[in-house]
Amino acid sequence: MPKAIALYSGGLDSTLAILVMQKLGVDVTAITFLNHFGCDISDKSSCSKDPFAASVKFDFKVKLAHLSDKFLDIVKNPRYGHGKNMNPCIDCRILMLNEAREFMKLTGSDFLITGEVLGQRPMSQRKDCFPMMDKAAGVKGLVLRPLSGKLLPVTIPEEKGLVNRELLYDFNGRSRKPQMALAKAFGLTEYPAPAGGCLLTEPIYSFKLKDLLHYSKHPEHKDINLLRLGRHFRFSPDCKIIVGRNEEENTAIKALADEEDFLLNVEGAGSPLTIIRGHVTDAAVALAASLCARYSDAKKLSEVTVMVLQGAKKYFLPVPPASNEMIELYRIEKKPTLVTKT
């Protein structure tokens, strides 16, 4: 029986690619690559649906591998550039194919499969792009894309008779109707919504990441994880303030806080948990306290007493809630460009 390694995101296309191969008698092992910018599979609330439910229903194995700093390096400096935001789609795909190649060798598998559909994504899913990525990853001819296989050059597994090319598909373009019809035929009824996995495609998140990488060339993983949470404010090049937006984020911020971090909240009122990271001055604490007060239920008061906690040290600071002008000045967000008429 032929053996293949599938790049598996848990989405509709990658699941269908596996089901097609299973139907053709291929023994498939899926590999899911994790990074700091994708859906957190340990937190079901961060994913639209359980991304691995299909593996249980259709009985295929899923292995997890974290790309860690390898992925962060290509986000910082992608050879083939970023997409519309901070997404290094081509470099990302090459990295995953290269890692999957090593797993293919380790398991004695014959080829790789992906759920890529020709023309679905303008940057990385083009007919001229597929062979370039495969060559760069050292897997030329070894990557079968069954959903668009009939529209692509013949691969090594097809040449060897491991896969019948006539039983592949000719999906093309951005419409998901063909995939949804095929899913129905397979009995695949639940799958995540499209384009909901990579935070690097989101403009707001990408702008916060750009700010972090601008001021910190080698950020801690904790700082990257904090990008998912709260409202972010830049006090100085080496100091940031993050204000939680709800109870869930407050809990997550507290879990990520270090002993040296400052934590602030307004006792006796609905309050965000506010964290200060980096080199903290009295002025930074005063600003963080004002921001904490501004986003608390006590924001209409002229003065709010904010609790400040650092390790075993605890004190209270009375401050006025931050003004809109103060928020606008320090908040990390892309400001609209003013166009002046001449």
Buried (B, 14 or more C-beta within 10 A) or exposed (E): EBBBBBBBBBBBBBBBBBBBBBEBEBBBBBBBBBBBBBBEBEEEEEBBBBBBBBBEBBEBEBEEBEBEEEBBBBBBEBEBEBBEBBBBBBBBBBBBBBBBBEBBEEBEBBBBBBBBBBBBBEBBBBEEBBBBBBEBBEBBBBBBBBBBBBBBEEBBBBEEEBBEBEEBBEBBEEEBEBBBEBBEEBEBEEBBEBEBBBBBBBEBBBBBBBBBBEBBEEBEEEBBBBBBBBBBBBBBEEBBBBBBBEEEBBEBBBEBBEEEBBBBBBEEBEBBBBBBBBEBEEEBBBBBBBBBBBBBEBBEBEEBBBBBBBEEEEEEBEBBBBEEEBBEEBBBBEEEEEEEEE
